[in-house]
Amino acid sequence: MNTETITNKNGQKLENFSIEDIGDDHLFTSLDTPMKPNAFDMSDEEKKNRISILFTEIMDVLGLDLTDDSLKGTPNRVAKMYIEEIFSGLDPKNKPKVALFDNKYQYNQMLVEKNITFYSNCEHHFVPIIGKAHIAYKSSGKVIGLSKLNRIVQYYAKRPQVQERLTNQIANELKTVLETDDVAVIIDAKHLCVSSRGVKDDTSATVTTYYGGEFNTSAKIAELQNYLNN
């Protein structure tokens, strides 16, 4: 298999990896989702129209009969799903608006929101990643509504992803919004690119973590794990 040196946006080199290796080994080259500068020049309707045309071609190449009543609407359905649902997190206009509130209860311990269900897609094979996110933070004097934690997770999940990047994107957004480094993010997910293709391991799961500020101590990590396990 031919290999090449692949350089990411930060100038770091991944030597002797093939394009196939990058996908199967789940390597990633940027903490930012790789986007073209002109990614939003087209309107959503234009994108849906273009995706529908292209997906029609894919179905045709696969040999599917697009005159069949069950299939003829599929290209439009897929296009709508891509833009309005499973990849809606690519568009900054869909980023959740978050308002900070004074911590009037003077609650100064960790707040944990666990078992946030999310559905994402592997950027290497465009098949689902299904998992749970657990979030914790300690107030810097401000708090946000609990549902906003869920919405932040969903926003970053709804794009082609790598789990390590997803974990860091959620953590960085929380640090910015909450104006504190005292943030923790744990993601436990199942990758269908592992269970339904390749090694076809249906039992494994992947866990990634981010511990910032006060959470980056053995005592706080143990305390957080205790909350998550009970």
GUMAR-77206 format. One record per residue (C-alpha): residue number from 0; residue in three letters; chain; x, y, z. Coordinates in nm, 4 decimals, always signed. Each point is the difference from the previous one (the first is absolute). Last residue first. Example, Ala and Ser with C-alpha at 12.3 -4.5 7.8 and 13.67 -1.06 7.14 Angstrom:
<atoms>
1  SER  A  +1.3670  -0.1060  +0.7140
0  ALA  A  -0.1370  -0.3440  +0.0660
</atoms>
This chain:
<atoms>
229  ASN  A  -2.4240  +0.6210  +4.1003
228  ASN  A  +0.2880  -0.0601  -0.2424
227  LEU  A  +0.0011  +0.3540  -0.1367
226  TYR  A  +0.0059  +0.1622  +0.3418
225  ASN  A  +0.2895  -0.2211  +0.1132
224  GLN  A  +0.1859  +0.0734  -0.3215
223  LEU  A  -0.0255  +0.3707  +0.0794
222  GLU  A  +0.1406  -0.0472  +0.3497
221  ALA  A  +0.2859  -0.2152  -0.1338
220  ILE  A  +0.0833  +0.2622  -0.2625
219  LYS  A  -0.0151  +0.2696  +0.2679
218  ALA  A  +0.2458  -0.1870  +0.2247
217  SER  A  +0.2368  -0.0955  -0.2826
216  THR  A  +0.0270  +0.3613  -0.1123
215  ASN  A  -0.0863  +0.1551  -0.3364
214  PHE  A  -0.3528  +0.0916  +0.1064
213  GLU  A  +0.1252  +0.3172  +0.1677
212  GLY  A  +0.0994  +0.1444  -0.3357
211  GLY  A  -0.0867  -0.2256  -0.2935
210  TYR  A  -0.0670  -0.3697  -0.0378
209  TYR  A  -0.0855  -0.1245  -0.3500
208  THR  A  -0.0855  -0.3627  -0.0601
207  THR  A  -0.0451  -0.2582  -0.2745
206  VAL  A  -0.1606  -0.3429  +0.0300
205  THR  A  -0.0441  -0.2365  -0.2963
204  ALA  A  -0.2267  -0.3039  +0.0031
203  SER  A  +0.0606  -0.3635  -0.0918
202  THR  A  -0.2648  -0.2718  -0.0333
201  ASP  A  -0.0955  -0.0004  -0.3691
200  ASP  A  +0.3495  -0.0493  -0.1366
199  LYS  A  -0.0338  -0.0165  -0.3783
198  VAL  A  +0.3764  +0.0328  -0.0642
197  GLY  A  -0.0718  +0.2096  -0.3111
196  ARG  A  -0.3757  +0.0521  -0.0265
195  SER  A  -0.3107  +0.0051  +0.2225
194  SER  A  +0.1566  +0.0199  +0.3475
193  VAL  A  +0.3038  +0.2203  -0.0699
192  CYS  A  -0.1563  +0.2427  -0.2492
191  LEU  A  -0.3078  -0.0241  +0.2212
190  HIS  A  +0.1871  +0.1807  +0.2744
189  LYS  A  -0.1334  -0.0399  +0.3544
188  ALA  A  +0.0471  +0.2851  +0.2419
187  ASP  A  +0.0973  +0.0991  +0.3524
186  ILE  A  +0.0799  +0.3712  +0.0216
185  ILE  A  +0.1326  +0.1715  +0.3124
184  VAL  A  +0.0208  +0.3790  +0.0262
183  ALA  A  +0.1333  +0.1947  +0.2982
182  VAL  A  +0.0074  +0.3749  +0.0566
181  ASP  A  +0.1685  +0.2244  +0.2552
180  ASP  A  +0.1742  +0.2202  -0.2570
179  THR  A  -0.2598  +0.2723  +0.0555
178  GLU  A  -0.1852  +0.2661  -0.1958
177  LEU  A  -0.3111  -0.2171  -0.0306
176  VAL  A  -0.0412  +0.0606  -0.3739
175  THR  A  +0.3693  -0.0189  -0.0870
174  LYS  A  +0.0763  -0.2975  +0.2217
173  LEU  A  -0.3133  -0.1757  -0.1224
172  GLU  A  +0.0965  +0.0553  -0.3637
171  ASN  A  +0.3508  -0.1335  +0.0631
170  ALA  A  -0.1371  -0.3121  +0.1697
169  ILE  A  -0.2512  -0.0732  -0.2766
168  GLN  A  +0.2666  +0.0435  -0.2672
167  ASN  A  +0.2450  -0.2140  +0.1966
166  THR  A  -0.2329  -0.2981  +0.0308
165  LEU  A  -0.1141  +0.0275  -0.3629
164  ARG  A  +0.3619  +0.0077  -0.1157
163  GLU  A  +0.0822  -0.3203  +0.1876
162  GLN  A  -0.3160  -0.1631  -0.1324
161  VAL  A  +0.0754  +0.0701  -0.3660
160  GLN  A  -0.2870  +0.1750  -0.1719
159  PRO  A  -0.2136  +0.0673  -0.3055
158  ARG  A  -0.2498  +0.2520  +0.1374
157  LYS  A  -0.2912  -0.0064  +0.2417
156  ALA  A  +0.2059  -0.0890  +0.3073
155  TYR  A  +0.1222  +0.3583  +0.0454
154  TYR  A  -0.3527  +0.1395  +0.0139
153  GLN  A  -0.1377  -0.2930  +0.1996
152  VAL  A  +0.2518  +0.0434  +0.2821
151  ILE  A  -0.0658  +0.3745  +0.0172
150  ARG  A  -0.3745  -0.0667  +0.0036
149  ASN  A  +0.0278  -0.2422  +0.2907
148  LEU  A  +0.1940  +0.2521  +0.2082
147  LYS  A  -0.2559  +0.2636  -0.0996
146  SER  A  -0.2753  -0.2156  +0.1500
145  LEU  A  +0.1546  +0.0482  +0.3443
144  GLY  A  -0.0382  +0.3774  -0.0126
143  ILE  A  +0.3265  +0.1875  +0.0455
142  VAL  A  +0.1910  +0.1044  +0.3115
141  LYS  A  +0.2161  +0.2945  +0.1072
140  GLY  A  +0.2222  +0.0632  +0.3021
139  SER  A  +0.2921  -0.2082  -0.1269
138  SER  A  -0.2225  -0.3046  +0.0267
137  LYS  A  +0.1552  -0.3439  +0.0122
136  TYR  A  -0.0582  -0.2176  -0.3027
135  ALA  A  -0.0963  -0.3530  -0.0887
134  ILE  A  -0.1089  -0.1652  -0.3227
133  HIS  A  -0.0743  -0.3627  -0.0852
132  ALA  A  -0.0558  -0.0916  -0.3641
131  LYS  A  -0.1686  -0.3201  -0.1101
130  GLY  A  +0.0447  -0.1756  -0.3305
129  ILE  A  -0.0840  -0.0900  -0.3550
128  ILE  A  +0.2493  +0.0579  -0.2820
127  PRO  A  -0.1727  -0.0577  -0.3315
126  VAL  A  +0.1491  -0.0690  -0.3446
125  PHE  A  +0.1604  +0.2627  -0.2218
124  HIS  A  +0.3129  -0.2105  -0.0632
123  HIS  A  +0.2913  +0.2185  +0.1093
122  GLU  A  -0.1983  +0.2875  +0.1513
121  CYS  A  -0.1744  -0.2345  +0.2440
120  ASN  A  -0.3536  +0.1237  +0.0539
119  SER  A  -0.1702  +0.1321  +0.3144
118  TYR  A  -0.2910  -0.1016  +0.2153
117  PHE  A  -0.0218  +0.1255  +0.3565
116  THR  A  -0.1468  -0.1108  +0.3325
115  ILE  A  +0.0865  +0.2175  +0.2992
114  ASN  A  +0.0578  -0.2577  +0.2730
113  LYS  A  +0.1304  +0.2381  +0.2654
112  GLU  A  -0.0383  +0.3651  +0.0935
111  VAL  A  +0.2271  +0.0658  +0.2973
110  LEU  A  +0.0272  +0.3220  +0.1986
109  MET  A  +0.3150  +0.0221  +0.2091
108  GLN  A  -0.0148  +0.1887  +0.3276
107  ASN  A  -0.0405  +0.3750  +0.0485
106  TYR  A  -0.3765  +0.0408  +0.0110
105  GLN  A  -0.0431  +0.3625  +0.1005
104  TYR  A  -0.3744  -0.0308  -0.0647
103  LYS  A  +0.0137  +0.3280  -0.1894
102  ASN  A  +0.2534  -0.1308  -0.2525
101  ASP  A  -0.0620  +0.2925  -0.2314
100  PHE  A  -0.1291  -0.1031  -0.3399
99  LEU  A  +0.1807  -0.0524  -0.3294
98  ALA  A  -0.1899  -0.0153  -0.3284
97  VAL  A  +0.0836  -0.2518  -0.2701
96  LYS  A  -0.1055  +0.0199  -0.3634
95  PRO  A  +0.0358  -0.3436  -0.1536
94  LYS  A  +0.2086  -0.0165  -0.3210
93  ASN  A  -0.2319  -0.0526  -0.2951
92  LYS  A  +0.1224  +0.3113  -0.1824
91  PRO  A  +0.3510  -0.1416  +0.0275
90  ASP  A  -0.0840  -0.2693  -0.2601
89  LEU  A  +0.1864  -0.3283  +0.0398
88  GLY  A  -0.2280  -0.1013  +0.2875
87  SER  A  -0.2835  -0.0606  -0.2477
86  PHE  A  +0.1737  -0.3173  -0.1174
85  ILE  A  -0.2508  -0.2550  +0.1358
84  GLU  A  -0.3098  +0.2189  -0.0269
83  GLU  A  -0.0834  +0.2820  -0.2380
82  ILE  A  +0.2784  -0.0323  -0.2559
81  TYR  A  +0.0642  -0.3750  -0.0071
80  MET  A  -0.3606  -0.1027  +0.0654
79  LYS  A  -0.1323  +0.2284  -0.2749
78  ALA  A  +0.2487  -0.1420  -0.2497
77  VAL  A  -0.0788  -0.3578  +0.1037
76  ARG  A  -0.3730  +0.0564  -0.0399
75  ASN  A  +0.0474  +0.1621  -0.3395
74  PRO  A  +0.2131  -0.2908  -0.1247
73  THR  A  -0.2454  -0.2545  +0.1490
72  GLY  A  -0.3187  +0.1192  -0.1713
71  LYS  A  +0.0339  -0.2368  -0.2947
70  LEU  A  +0.0841  -0.2979  +0.2165
69  SER  A  -0.3252  -0.1425  +0.1389
68  ASP  A  -0.2040  +0.0866  -0.3096
67  ASP  A  +0.2501  -0.1737  -0.2278
66  THR  A  +0.1103  +0.2246  -0.2864
65  LEU  A  +0.3415  +0.0360  +0.1627
64  ASP  A  +0.0829  -0.3646  -0.0663
63  LEU  A  +0.3223  -0.0642  +0.1907
62  GLY  A  +0.3100  -0.1059  -0.1908
61  LEU  A  +0.2577  +0.1266  +0.2477
60  VAL  A  +0.1067  +0.2549  -0.2636
59  ASP  A  -0.3609  +0.1275  -0.0104
58  MET  A  -0.0093  +0.0350  +0.3774
57  ILE  A  +0.3219  +0.2015  -0.0077
56  GLU  A  -0.1281  +0.2152  -0.2867
55  THR  A  -0.3228  +0.0757  +0.1867
54  PHE  A  +0.2177  +0.0924  +0.2964
53  LEU  A  +0.1734  +0.2613  -0.2151
52  ILE  A  -0.3247  +0.1576  -0.1181
51  SER  A  -0.1495  +0.0019  +0.3496
50  ILE  A  +0.3217  +0.1468  +0.1414
49  ARG  A  -0.0186  +0.2874  -0.2516
48  ASN  A  -0.3638  +0.0797  +0.0785
47  LYS  A  +0.0636  -0.0172  +0.3732
46  LYS  A  +0.2993  +0.2293  -0.0315
45  GLU  A  -0.1950  +0.2538  -0.2030
44  GLU  A  -0.2786  -0.0049  +0.2572
43  ASP  A  +0.2482  +0.0504  +0.2835
42  SER  A  +0.1473  +0.3007  -0.1783
41  MET  A  +0.3371  -0.0272  -0.1694
40  ASP  A  +0.2898  +0.2235  +0.1067
39  PHE  A  +0.0090  -0.1770  +0.3346
38  ALA  A  +0.3043  -0.2249  -0.0391
37  ASN  A  +0.1992  +0.2659  -0.1871
36  PRO  A  +0.3059  -0.0211  +0.2266
35  LYS  A  -0.0168  -0.3820  -0.0134
34  MET  A  -0.0498  -0.1794  +0.3303
33  PRO  A  +0.2067  -0.2481  +0.2013
32  THR  A  -0.1697  -0.0231  +0.3426
31  ASP  A  +0.2412  +0.1662  +0.2380
30  LEU  A  +0.2212  -0.2127  +0.2227
29  SER  A  +0.1894  -0.0940  -0.3170
28  THR  A  +0.1771  -0.2953  -0.1618
27  PHE  A  -0.1978  -0.3013  +0.1112
26  LEU  A  +0.0931  -0.3640  +0.0323
25  HIS  A  -0.2785  -0.2549  +0.0139
24  ASP  A  +0.2316  -0.2960  -0.0685
23  ASP  A  -0.2228  -0.1236  -0.2819
22  GLY  A  -0.0396  +0.3446  -0.1533
21  ILE  A  +0.3582  +0.1241  +0.0177
20  ASP  A  +0.1257  -0.3435  -0.0978
19  GLU  A  -0.2102  +0.0043  -0.3195
18  ILE  A  +0.1520  +0.3350  -0.1000
17  SER  A  +0.3385  -0.1641  +0.0447
16  PHE  A  +0.2242  +0.0755  +0.2944
15  ASN  A  +0.3772  +0.0126  -0.0264
14  GLU  A  +0.0380  +0.3362  +0.1735
13  LEU  A  -0.2659  +0.1993  +0.1813
12  LYS  A  +0.1503  +0.3469  -0.0084
11  GLN  A  -0.0932  +0.2978  +0.2156
10  GLY  A  -0.0269  +0.3281  -0.1918
9  ASN  A  -0.2930  +0.1287  +0.2033
8  LYS  A  -0.2487  -0.0618  -0.2816
7  ASN  A  +0.1015  -0.3656  -0.0212
6  THR  A  +0.2769  -0.1504  -0.2107
5  ILE  A  -0.0267  -0.3458  -0.1537
4  THR  A  +0.3197  -0.1809  -0.0979
3  GLU  A  -0.0799  -0.2791  -0.2419
2  THR  A  -0.0546  -0.3725  -0.0133
1  ASN  A  -0.0618  -0.2397  -0.2871
0  MET  A  -0.1397  -0.3404  +0.0937
</atoms>
